[in-house]
Amino acid sequence: MTTQVIVLNGGSSSGKTGISRCLQAILPQPWLSLSVDDLVDALPPSVLEGSSGITFGEQGEVAVGAGFREIESAWMTGIAAMARAGARIILDDVFLGGRESQDRVRRQLEGLDVLWVGVRCDAEIAAGREIARGDRTGGMAAQQADIVHEGVTYDLEVDTAKAESLTCARTIANHLT
């Protein structure tokens, strides 16, 4: 079996999206890039504003409720269905719950060949990127830099503080089966 899904897990502004774009450019087959940001951007205001949805605090904290989890489960079911139908998927995610988050995604992707990639980035560097982006709540990158990796098991890890996105993408491409 060949890899059907590449899961990139890292904190906000760690470089996952850049790596995903580079992977799409260098891999010989077409890969769809889907991000937790795509899911959040598609949410109705009721889920963004309600306590059961997803909320973003002034210091960068993220709180997720049951309503968001329900929609997230449907989203992941759809991603898994696309992979089972033959689409190659790069999933750019943020495991706010560390291992618990990975377990939730793993259950959804059961039976698929998945490459689990940790995207690390020094909290200070990620915070600088966050400021430069201007589209994130301040403090999110620093808060997430380490917690998203707690208890998570990877096939491979890359560090965008030490290597450019293209170099990281080439490292990942070399691990595909």
C-alpha positions in Angstrom: 0.0 0.0 0.0 1.2 3.5 -0.7 0.7 6.5 1.5 -2.8 8.0 1.1 -2.7 10.7 3.8 0.0 12.9 5.1 -0.9 14.5 8.5 1.1 17.6 9.3 0.7 18.5 13.0 2.1 21.6 14.4 1.2 24.8 16.2 -0.1 28.0 14.6 2.5 29.6 12.3 4.8 26.6 12.5 5.1 26.3 8.7 2.6 23.6 7.9 0.9 25.4 5.0 4.2 26.2 3.4 5.3 22.6 3.6 2.0 21.5 2.2 2.3 23.8 -0.8 5.9 22.6 -1.4 4.8 18.9 -1.2 2.1 19.6 -3.8 4.8 21.1 -6.1 7.4 18.3 -5.7 5.3 15.1 -5.4 4.8 13.4 -8.8 1.0 12.7 -8.2 -1.6 15.3 -7.3 -2.3 15.8 -3.6 -5.2 17.8 -2.1 -4.2 20.1 0.7 -6.8 20.5 3.4 -6.3 22.4 6.6 -8.1 22.8 10.0 -8.2 26.5 8.9 -10.4 25.5 6.0 -12.8 23.9 8.4 -12.8 26.9 10.7 -13.2 29.3 7.8 -16.3 27.3 6.6 -18.0 27.4 10.0 -21.2 29.4 10.4 -21.1 32.3 12.9 -23.2 30.3 15.4 -20.4 27.9 15.8 -17.8 30.6 16.0 -19.7 32.6 18.6 -21.4 29.9 20.6 -19.9 28.2 23.7 -20.3 24.8 22.1 -18.3 25.9 19.0 -14.8 27.2 18.8 -13.6 30.4 20.4 -10.4 32.3 20.3 -9.3 34.2 23.5 -7.5 37.5 23.6 -4.2 35.8 24.7 -4.3 33.2 21.9 -6.1 30.5 23.7 -8.5 28.2 21.8 -11.5 26.6 23.3 -13.4 23.8 21.5 -16.9 22.7 22.4 -19.2 19.8 21.5 -20.7 21.5 18.5 -17.3 22.0 16.9 -16.3 18.4 17.7 -19.5 17.2 15.9 -18.7 19.2 12.8 -15.1 18.2 13.0 -16.0 14.5 13.1 -18.1 14.9 9.9 -15.2 16.9 8.3 -12.8 14.1 9.1 -15.2 11.4 7.8 -15.3 13.3 4.5 -11.5 13.5 4.3 -11.2 9.8 5.0 -13.9 9.1 2.3 -12.0 11.1 -0.2 -8.8 9.2 0.6 -10.6 5.9 0.4 -12.0 7.0 -3.0 -8.4 7.5 -4.3 -7.6 11.1 -3.5 -4.2 11.7 -1.9 -4.6 14.1 1.0 -2.3 16.4 2.9 -4.0 17.3 6.2 -2.6 20.4 8.0 -3.9 20.2 11.6 -3.3 21.5 15.1 -3.6 18.8 17.7 -4.7 21.1 20.6 -5.3 18.0 22.7 -2.0 16.3 21.8 -2.4 12.5 21.9 -6.1 12.7 22.4 -6.4 14.7 19.2 -4.2 12.3 17.3 -6.3 9.3 18.5 -9.5 11.0 17.3 -7.9 11.6 13.8 -6.4 8.1 13.8 -9.8 6.5 14.4 -11.3 8.4 11.4 -8.4 7.4 9.2 -8.4 3.7 10.2 -7.5 1.4 7.4 -5.7 4.1 5.4 -1.9 4.3 5.0 -1.0 7.5 6.9 2.3 9.3 7.3 2.3 11.2 10.6 4.6 14.2 10.5 5.4 16.5 13.4 6.1 20.1 12.3 8.1 21.8 15.0 9.1 25.4 15.3 10.7 27.3 18.2 8.0 29.3 20.0 9.8 32.6 19.5 10.2 32.1 15.8 6.5 31.0 15.4 5.5 34.1 17.4 7.4 36.3 15.0 5.7 34.7 12.0 2.4 35.2 13.7 3.0 38.9 14.0 4.2 39.1 10.4 1.0 37.2 9.2 -1.3 39.6 11.0 -4.3 37.2 10.7 -3.9 35.4 14.0 -4.7 36.2 17.6 -1.5 37.2 19.3 -0.1 34.5 21.6 -1.6 31.6 19.7 1.7 30.4 18.2 3.7 30.5 21.4 0.9 28.7 23.3 0.6 25.9 20.8 4.3 25.4 19.9 4.8 22.6 22.4 1.3 21.4 23.6 0.3 20.1 20.1 3.1 17.6 20.3 2.5 16.2 23.8 2.0 12.5 23.6 1.8 12.4 19.8 3.6 9.7 17.9 5.2 10.5 14.6 6.8 8.7 11.7 8.9 11.7 11.0 9.5 15.2 12.5 10.8 18.3 10.7 11.8 21.7 12.2 11.0 24.8 10.3 13.2 26.9 12.5 16.1 25.0 11.2 15.1 24.2 7.6 13.1 26.0 4.9 9.6 24.6 3.8 11.0 23.1 0.6 13.8 21.2 2.5 11.2 19.9 5.0 8.9 18.9 2.1 11.8 17.0 0.5 12.5 15.2 3.7 8.8 14.2 4.0 8.7 13.1 0.3 11.6 10.8 0.9 9.6 8.9 3.6 6.6 8.2 1.4 6.0 4.6 0.6 
